[in-house]
Amino acid sequence: MKNYLFLAFSIIGFFGNTQIITNDTKKSEKEPVHEEKIIAKPKTGTEIYFGVSPAYTFRTLEINDGLFGQPIAYRENETAKWTTGFSAGVRNKINDFLKLEIGAGYSSNQEAYDFTESDSVFRYINTYRHISFPLRIAYTYGDDISFYGGIGIIPKAFLSMKREETVLDINKKEETIKTIERDKFNMFLIDAVVTIGTQIKFSRNYGLFAMVEARRQLNNNFNSQSSFVRKPYALGFNIGIEVYL
């Protein structure tokens, strides 16, 4: 009799445990699976830009008043030239519509002269080279495609003037002589600049900008003891890429 009772209780315990395991398994199957959502980090509103600036450059040239002035003479017939500059910098949002832009780069302007006859050649290109530090306040409007209008100044550190002069040698062949000049120049210069264009976002991380730009130097290239007052100007483009942080 005891054996039968032991067998009965063993069978009941086995099925009881089986039921508990089954219920736990069903309960586990019914539990919802939670998927993790990736939330994109918000942007800071800061832009890093890299640009190239092809420009049509020339100058105004006047006689320096005082003891050192000389007639402009043949320099009145100088012509304009295209040059290319480069810059990189940062734009920071001030508010929803205004940005502050600070950068650094290389800029230049040129003038050329060409007198060519059968037995005489006198030709030159003067290139005035600088390290530039553009500083602008810009108004912007729009999102993926936005309007950009900026005004500012560009302080410049004068590097040198490269002169490429071509004449005829004793054999009547053209010879080009290149020289670098640094004397009698102002080392610190400043431009006023106006920029109008557009910024185009391709994604939340990068985009392009394309702008028209006008620059005018406010002070003289030469020092007070030189013969002329030279103030260059430029009209061109500012094109490049921008990265959004």
C-alpha positions in Angstrom: 0.0 0.0 0.0 2.8 2.4 0.9 4.4 1.7 -2.5 1.2 2.6 -4.3 0.9 5.9 -2.4 4.5 6.8 -3.1 4.0 6.1 -6.8 0.8 8.3 -6.9 2.5 11.2 -5.2 5.5 11.0 -7.5 3.2 11.1 -10.6 1.3 14.1 -9.2 4.5 16.0 -8.4 6.0 15.3 -11.9 2.9 16.7 -13.7 2.7 19.6 -11.3 6.3 20.6 -12.1 5.6 20.1 -15.8 2.7 22.5 -15.7 4.7 25.2 -13.8 7.5 25.0 -16.4 5.0 25.2 -19.3 3.2 28.2 -17.7 6.5 30.0 -17.2 7.5 29.3 -20.8 4.2 30.7 -22.1 4.5 33.7 -19.9 8.0 34.3 -21.3 6.8 34.1 -24.9 4.1 36.7 -24.2 6.5 39.3 -22.9 7.0 42.2 -25.3 10.4 42.8 -27.0 11.6 46.4 -26.6 13.7 47.8 -29.5 16.3 50.4 -28.7 15.9 53.7 -30.7 19.0 55.5 -31.9 18.6 59.3 -31.3 20.8 61.5 -33.5 22.9 63.9 -31.6 21.7 67.5 -32.1 23.9 69.8 -34.2 25.8 72.7 -32.5 25.1 75.2 -35.3 28.8 75.5 -36.0 30.1 75.2 -39.6 33.6 74.5 -40.9 34.2 75.7 -44.4 36.9 75.3 -47.1 36.7 77.5 -50.2 38.4 78.8 -53.3 38.0 82.3 -54.6 38.7 83.1 -58.2 38.5 86.9 -58.8 39.0 89.6 -61.4 41.5 91.9 -59.8 42.8 95.4 -60.5 43.7 98.6 -58.7 43.3 102.4 -58.6 46.6 104.2 -58.9 47.2 107.8 -57.9 50.3 110.0 -57.6 51.5 110.3 -54.0 51.3 113.9 -52.8 54.5 115.4 -51.6 58.2 115.1 -52.4 58.1 111.5 -53.6 55.3 111.6 -56.2 56.0 110.8 -59.8 53.9 110.8 -63.0 52.0 107.6 -63.6 53.3 107.5 -67.2 53.0 104.0 -68.9 51.4 102.5 -65.7 48.2 104.2 -66.8 48.0 101.4 -69.4 48.2 98.5 -67.0 45.4 95.9 -67.2 43.5 93.6 -64.8 44.2 89.9 -64.2 42.3 86.9 -62.7 43.8 85.4 -59.6 42.8 82.6 -57.2 42.7 82.6 -53.4 42.0 80.0 -50.8 40.4 80.1 -47.3 39.1 78.0 -44.5 37.3 79.0 -41.3 34.4 78.6 -39.0 30.8 80.0 -39.0 29.0 80.2 -35.7 25.3 80.9 -35.2 24.5 84.1 -33.3 20.8 83.5 -33.6 18.3 82.0 -36.1 19.3 84.5 -38.8 22.8 85.8 -38.0 26.2 84.1 -38.3 29.7 85.2 -37.3 32.4 84.0 -39.7 36.1 83.9 -38.9 38.7 82.4 -41.3 42.3 82.4 -42.6 43.7 82.0 -46.1 45.8 83.2 -49.0 44.8 86.1 -51.4 46.5 88.0 -54.2 45.8 90.6 -56.8 47.6 91.5 -60.0 48.3 94.1 -62.6 49.8 93.6 -66.1 51.5 95.6 -68.8 52.3 94.6 -72.4 54.3 96.7 -74.9 55.2 94.5 -77.8 56.7 95.6 -81.2 58.9 93.9 -83.8 62.1 95.1 -82.2 61.1 95.9 -78.6 59.3 94.0 -75.8 58.5 95.2 -72.4 55.9 93.1 -70.6 55.3 92.4 -66.9 52.9 91.0 -64.3 53.0 92.2 -60.7 51.4 89.8 -58.1 50.8 91.2 -54.6 50.5 88.3 -52.2 49.0 88.2 -48.7 47.9 86.0 -45.8 44.3 87.0 -45.2 41.9 86.8 -42.2 38.3 87.3 -43.3 35.8 88.4 -40.7 32.1 88.7 -41.6 28.7 89.1 -40.1 26.2 87.2 -42.3 22.4 87.2 -42.6 21.0 83.8 -43.6 17.4 82.7 -44.4 16.2 79.2 -45.3 17.0 75.6 -44.4 18.2 73.1 -47.0 18.7 75.9 -49.6 19.4 79.2 -47.8 20.2 82.8 -48.7 23.5 84.2 -47.5 24.4 87.9 -47.4 27.5 89.0 -45.5 29.6 92.1 -44.9 32.9 92.4 -43.2 36.6 93.2 -43.3 39.7 91.2 -44.3 42.9 92.1 -42.4 45.9 91.0 -44.5 49.6 90.5 -43.8 51.6 91.4 -46.9 54.0 88.7 -48.0 55.7 90.0 -51.1 55.2 91.3 -54.6 56.3 88.9 -57.3 57.3 90.6 -60.6 57.6 88.6 -63.8 59.2 90.9 -66.4 59.8 90.0 -70.1 62.3 91.8 -72.4 64.4 91.0 -75.4 68.0 89.8 -74.7 71.0 90.7 -76.9 70.0 88.0 -79.3 66.5 89.5 -79.7 64.9 86.5 -77.9 62.4 87.0 -75.1 63.8 86.6 -71.6 61.6 86.5 -68.5 63.1 87.6 -65.2 61.4 86.9 -61.9 62.0 89.0 -58.8 60.5 89.2 -55.3 60.1 92.6 -53.7 59.3 93.5 -50.1 60.7 97.0 -49.6 58.6 100.2 -49.5 55.3 98.2 -48.9 52.8 98.4 -46.1 53.0 95.2 -44.1 49.4 95.5 -42.7 46.5 96.0 -45.1 42.7 95.8 -44.8 39.9 95.1 -47.2 36.2 95.8 -47.0 34.2 92.8 -48.4 30.5 92.1 -49.4 29.4 88.6 -50.1 26.0 87.4 -51.5 25.1 83.8 -52.4 23.5 80.6 -51.2 24.3 77.6 -49.0 23.0 74.1 -50.0 22.7 71.3 -47.5 23.1 67.8 -49.0 22.7 66.1 -45.6 22.8 66.9 -41.9 26.6 66.7 -42.0 27.8 68.5 -45.1 26.9 70.9 -47.9 28.1 73.4 -50.5 28.2 77.2 -50.8 28.4 79.4 -53.9 28.7 83.1 -53.6 29.6 86.3 -55.4 32.1 88.5 -53.6 33.4 92.1 -54.0 36.5 93.3 -52.2 38.1 96.8 -51.9 41.4 97.5 -50.1 41.1 100.5 -47.8 44.7 101.6 -47.4 47.8 102.0 -49.7 49.9 99.1 -50.8 53.0 101.3 -50.6 54.5 103.2 -47.7 54.4 107.0 -47.4 57.8 107.4 -49.2 56.7 105.7 -52.4 55.7 107.4 -55.7 52.1 106.1 -55.8 49.0 105.3 -53.9 47.7 101.9 -54.9 44.4 100.4 -53.7 43.4 97.1 -55.3 39.9 95.8 -55.7 38.4 92.4 -56.8 35.1 91.0 -58.1 34.8 87.2 -58.1 33.4 84.1 -56.5 33.7 82.2 -53.3 32.9 78.5 -53.7 33.5 75.5 -51.5 32.3 72.8 -49.0 31.0 73.1 -45.5 30.8 70.6 -42.6 28.2 70.9 -39.9 29.2 70.1 -36.4 
